[in-house]
Amino acid sequence: MRVSVVGCGGISRSHLEVLNAMESVTISSVVDIVHEKADLAASEYNCKAYYDYDVMLSEDNPDCVHICTPHYLHVPMSVKALTRGIHVLCEKPCAISAEGLSQLKMAQILSDAKFGVCFQNR
């Protein structure tokens, strides 16, 4: 499975380390709007760095994305991936409003892809 990790802040390291240790997973790319963060993670995990999520979705076309971005981006990024049939593992919270949660639920219903929420500290 080809996976892209979106957002290269602190929590992304936990995702990258686990993914890197899995035999059935290839980290295909990382994405961050801060070029230095994306470049560093790409160098460490031998993958491609992207600075734009939409460009990554179009060019890399991963099987799954791990959303490790600020909370307000979780819904739009998850919906874009699900709409393309790309599986999503999203950091908590999956949504920060009832409207966002409704959008996310509808995207899940209309997609064949799976959606999961990570809550690693519980």
LINKAZI-V50468 format. One line per field, one symbol per residue. phi: phi as a letter, one per 40 degrees, with the letter a starting at -180 (. if undefined). psi: psi as a letter, one per 20 degrees, with the letter a starting at -180 (. if undefined). A space follows every 10 residues. Layout:
phi = ???
psi = ???
This chain:
phi = .cbbbbgbcd cccccccccc ccccbbccab baccdccccc ccccbfbccb bbccccdccc fccabbcbbd dccdcccccd cdccgccbbb ccccabaccc cccccccccc bcccbbbcbc cb
psi = ppqppookag hhhggggggh iphjppohrq pqioghgggg ghghjlaqpq jpghgggggh mrhqqookrq giigghgggg ghhjkpqpop qqqhqjrhgg hggggghghi qiqqpqppmi j.
